[in-house]
Amino acid sequence: MKIGIIGSGDIGGSLGRLWAQAGHEVFFSSRHPEQLSGLVEQAGKCAQVGTAEEAIAFADIILEAIPFSATMSLPADALAGKTLITASNYYPQRDGEIEIDADSQSEALAKQLPDTTVIKAFNMMFAEEMEARANGETAEALAIFYAGDDESAKETVAGLIELAKFTPVDAGSLANGRYFQNGEPLYAQRWSRAKALQELAAISDKDAY
Ligand SMILES: NC(=O)c1ccc[n+]([C@@H]2O[C@H](COP(=O)([O-])OP(=O)(O)OC[C@H]3O[C@@H](n4cnc5c(N)ncnc54)[C@H](OP(=O)(O)O)[C@@H]3O)[C@@H](O)[C@H]2O)c1
């Protein structure tokens, strides 16, 4: 698979390394690609680096791991027809006041990108857990929730979660991504699959009333 990474920092850098280690072609990007030579070397022969525009053009599936404010100006035309994994979280103190014109952060992003399949994943897990896996330091089975409206794209993302050495847990539609956005009960949790499913069922039941 050809994977593009927009925002090759703590999250994007570690996940890109994990997917490159698994044999996927990974195109890291940055506003300063020349500063990522160390990361590309670490990621190995399946990795390259360039601009965000180049990463989008190269890839079938793209991970964004940038400040939420920056996601609001992702290029809708270039991303049309592609799948975008959104890992960002919205922090007003960092991102500034943004009018979230939807019920959740990811739905607001999806509105900006009407021809892109948006899947929410990785935002609820700590970067240090991803880095530890990229460094081969842990194999602890921790659950990562994912949500989206396209079953085939979700299946692909579930596979990428497994390749990143986590356990995928399907939270349902993109709207359900609100359960695990920052500040919500399923956010920032180191849970087993069983515990994650139990907590997901509890919040879904509560939401139904
Ligand atoms: N850290 C965590 O534990 C964690 C966990 C889950 C989700 N998240 C969320 O995931 C996102 C990335 O977090 P991170 O910890 O990986 O951050 P990070 O280490 O700071 O990396 C973010 C990358 O985004 C790029 N970037 C920064 N400002 C940008 C802008 N205005 N436009 C385009 N690119 C920009 C930077 O790359 P260049 O300077 O090279 O362009 C930077 O390397 C954030 O939304 C964060 O809230 C973080």
Ligand as a Chemical Component Dictionary entry (heavy atoms), coordinates in Angstrom:
data_LIG
# 
_chem_comp.id                   LIG 
_chem_comp.type                 NON-POLYMER 
_chem_comp.pdbx_formal_charge   0 
_chem_comp.three_letter_code    LIG 
# 
loop_
_chem_comp_atom.comp_id 
_chem_comp_atom.atom_id 
_chem_comp_atom.alt_atom_id 
_chem_comp_atom.type_symbol 
_chem_comp_atom.charge 
_chem_comp_atom.model_Cartn_x 
_chem_comp_atom.model_Cartn_y 
_chem_comp_atom.model_Cartn_z 
_chem_comp_atom.pdbx_ordinal 
LIG N1  N1  N 0  1.293  13.477 21.134 1  
LIG C1  C1  C 0  0.293  12.656 21.411 2  
LIG O1  O1  O 0  0.357  11.843 22.359 3  
LIG C2  C2  C 0  -0.942 12.669 20.543 4  
LIG C3  C3  C 0  -1.801 11.558 20.623 5  
LIG C4  C4  C 0  -2.901 11.498 19.767 6  
LIG C5  C5  C 0  -3.174 12.541 18.905 7  
LIG N2  N2  N 1  -2.344 13.628 18.881 8  
LIG C6  C6  C 0  -2.712 14.707 17.953 9  
LIG O2  O2  O 0  -2.073 14.402 16.711 10 
LIG C7  C7  C 0  -1.611 15.606 16.098 11 
LIG C8  C8  C 0  -0.093 15.520 15.968 12 
LIG O3  O3  O 0  0.453  15.385 17.257 13 
LIG P1  P1  P 0  2.007  15.109 17.486 14 
LIG O4  O4  O 0  2.172  14.857 18.927 15 
LIG O5  O5  O -1 2.494  14.131 16.498 16 
LIG O6  O6  O 0  2.598  16.563 17.166 17 
LIG P2  P2  P 0  4.065  16.948 16.687 18 
LIG O7  O7  O 0  5.067  15.993 17.190 19 
LIG O8  O8  O 0  4.217  18.400 17.023 20 
LIG O9  O9  O 0  3.976  16.786 15.109 21 
LIG C9  C9  C 0  3.062  17.526 14.369 22 
LIG C10 C10 C 0  3.669  17.839 13.019 23 
LIG O10 O10 O 0  2.728  18.667 12.329 24 
LIG C11 C11 C 0  3.423  19.574 11.525 25 
LIG N3  N3  N 0  2.787  20.872 11.673 26 
LIG C12 C12 C 0  2.786  21.681 12.752 27 
LIG N4  N4  N 0  2.074  22.790 12.497 28 
LIG C13 C13 C 0  1.633  22.674 11.229 29 
LIG C14 C14 C 0  0.865  23.504 10.375 30 
LIG N5  N5  N 0  0.389  24.674 10.803 31 
LIG N6  N6  N 0  0.609  23.077 9.131  32 
LIG C15 C15 C 0  1.065  21.884 8.702  33 
LIG N7  N7  N 0  1.819  21.051 9.449  34 
LIG C16 C16 C 0  2.085  21.450 10.699 35 
LIG C17 C17 C 0  4.877  19.635 11.989 36 
LIG O11 O11 O 0  5.663  19.161 10.926 37 
LIG P3  P3  P 0  6.680  20.068 10.072 38 
LIG O12 O12 O 0  7.117  21.221 10.946 39 
LIG O13 O13 O 0  7.775  19.114 9.750  40 
LIG O14 O14 O 0  5.893  20.490 8.870  41 
LIG C18 C18 C 0  4.948  18.637 13.137 42 
LIG O15 O15 O 0  6.036  17.767 13.038 43 
LIG C19 C19 C 0  -2.112 16.745 16.976 44 
LIG O16 O16 O 0  -3.366 17.202 16.513 45 
LIG C20 C20 C 0  -2.258 16.095 18.338 46 
LIG O17 O17 O 0  -3.201 16.758 19.146 47 
LIG C21 C21 C 0  -1.236 13.698 19.650 48 
# 
loop_
_chem_comp_bond.comp_id 
_chem_comp_bond.atom_id_1 
_chem_comp_bond.atom_id_2 
_chem_comp_bond.value_order 
_chem_comp_bond.pdbx_ordinal 
LIG N1  C1  SING 1  
LIG C1  O1  DOUB 2  
LIG C1  C2  SING 3  
LIG C2  C3  SING 4  
LIG C2  C21 DOUB 5  
LIG C3  C4  DOUB 6  
LIG C4  C5  SING 7  
LIG C5  N2  DOUB 8  
LIG N2  C6  SING 9  
LIG N2  C21 SING 10 
LIG C6  O2  SING 11 
LIG C6  C20 SING 12 
LIG O2  C7  SING 13 
LIG C7  C8  SING 14 
LIG C7  C19 SING 15 
LIG C8  O3  SING 16 
LIG O3  P1  SING 17 
LIG P1  O4  DOUB 18 
LIG P1  O5  SING 19 
LIG P1  O6  SING 20 
LIG O6  P2  SING 21 
LIG P2  O7  DOUB 22 
LIG P2  O8  SING 23 
LIG P2  O9  SING 24 
LIG O9  C9  SING 25 
LIG C9  C10 SING 26 
LIG C10 O10 SING 27 
LIG C10 C18 SING 28 
LIG O10 C11 SING 29 
LIG C11 N3  SING 30 
LIG C11 C17 SING 31 
LIG N3  C12 SING 32 
LIG N3  C16 SING 33 
LIG C12 N4  DOUB 34 
LIG N4  C13 SING 35 
LIG C13 C14 SING 36 
LIG C13 C16 DOUB 37 
LIG C14 N5  SING 38 
LIG C14 N6  DOUB 39 
LIG N6  C15 SING 40 
LIG C15 N7  DOUB 41 
LIG N7  C16 SING 42 
LIG C17 O11 SING 43 
LIG C17 C18 SING 44 
LIG O11 P3  SING 45 
LIG P3  O12 DOUB 46 
LIG P3  O13 SING 47 
LIG P3  O14 SING 48 
LIG C18 O15 SING 49 
LIG C19 O16 SING 50 
LIG C19 C20 SING 51 
LIG C20 O17 SING 52 
# 
